[in-house]
């Protein structure tokens, strides 16, 4: 089984570069500097989360259902992925009161989740 290409050097933490690509079918190899994408820096779990996000068409409620975890947990895991991709952390991760009520109204979250989200805003 093939190994995942590490996006960062395990020694210094800097980005890695693939220098050789080989076709196992015809035995041709190409050498050069092949730069990896930001997604190579994600863990297997994070890549699966991105895939679920796409499959669910961006519906956190659907991801909740598929993964069996709460809305805030899904949102936090997605935030971790955003940061792992090199984007700034959302310092205001909590939803506004109106956003929580809007999600409740649309059926995207349960009343229990809405209560928990509103409690988080007070903490």
C-alpha positions in Angstrom: 0.0 0.0 0.0 1.3 3.5 -0.9 2.1 6.0 1.8 0.6 9.5 1.9 3.0 12.2 0.8 3.9 14.2 3.9 3.2 17.9 3.3 5.8 19.0 5.8 9.2 17.8 6.8 9.0 15.7 10.0 12.5 17.2 11.0 12.2 20.9 10.4 8.5 21.4 9.7 9.0 23.2 6.4 7.0 22.2 3.2 8.2 19.2 1.3 8.7 18.9 -2.5 8.2 15.7 -4.5 11.2 15.2 -6.8 10.3 12.0 -8.7 7.0 10.7 -10.0 6.8 7.2 -11.4 4.1 5.3 -13.4 4.0 1.7 -12.1 2.2 0.6 -15.3 4.7 1.7 -17.9 7.7 2.2 -15.7 8.2 5.8 -16.8 9.5 8.3 -14.2 9.6 12.1 -14.3 12.0 14.0 -12.1 11.7 17.6 -11.1 10.3 19.8 -8.3 6.6 19.0 -7.8 5.0 21.2 -5.2 2.2 19.8 -3.1 -1.1 21.4 -2.3 -2.2 22.8 1.0 -4.3 19.7 1.4 -1.2 17.5 1.8 -0.8 19.2 5.2 -4.1 17.8 6.5 -4.4 14.6 8.5 -6.4 11.6 7.2 -9.2 12.6 9.5 -9.2 16.2 8.3 -9.3 15.0 4.7 -12.3 12.8 5.4 -14.0 15.8 7.0 -13.4 17.9 3.9 -14.8 15.1 1.8 -17.9 14.8 4.0 -18.3 18.6 3.8 -18.4 18.4 0.0 -20.6 15.3 -0.1 -23.1 17.0 2.2 -23.0 20.1 -0.1 -21.8 22.2 2.8 -24.6 21.3 5.1 -23.3 21.2 8.7 -26.6 19.6 9.8 -26.1 16.8 7.3 -22.5 16.3 8.5 -23.9 16.2 12.1 -26.2 13.4 11.0 -23.6 11.5 9.1 -20.9 11.7 11.8 -23.2 11.4 14.8 -21.6 14.5 16.5 -23.0 17.9 17.5 -23.2 21.1 15.4 -20.5 22.9 17.5 -18.2 19.9 17.2 -18.6 19.8 13.4 -18.0 23.6 13.2 -14.9 23.4 15.5 -13.4 20.6 13.4 -14.0 22.6 10.2 -12.3 25.6 11.9 -9.3 23.4 12.7 -9.0 22.5 9.0 -9.2 26.1 8.0 -6.3 26.9 10.3 -4.3 23.8 9.2 -4.7 25.1 5.6 -2.9 28.3 6.7 -5.9 30.7 7.0 -6.3 32.9 10.0 -8.3 31.5 13.0 -11.8 32.8 13.4 -11.6 34.6 16.7 -15.3 35.0 16.8 -16.3 31.3 16.2 -19.5 31.6 18.2 -22.7 32.3 16.3 -24.7 35.4 16.9 -28.0 35.1 18.7 -29.9 35.8 15.4 -27.8 33.2 13.5 -28.6 30.5 16.1 -32.3 31.4 16.0 -32.2 31.4 12.2 -30.6 27.9 12.1 -33.2 26.7 14.6 -36.0 28.2 12.4 -34.6 26.5 9.3 -34.3 23.1 11.1 -30.6 23.0 10.8 -30.1 22.6 14.5 -32.3 21.2 17.3 -33.6 23.3 20.2 -31.2 21.6 22.5 -28.2 22.5 20.3 -29.6 26.1 20.0 -29.7 26.3 23.8 -26.1 25.0 24.0 -24.9 27.5 21.4 -26.6 30.4 23.2 -25.0 29.3 26.5 -21.6 29.3 24.7 -22.1 32.9 23.9 -22.3 33.8 27.6 -19.2 31.9 28.6 
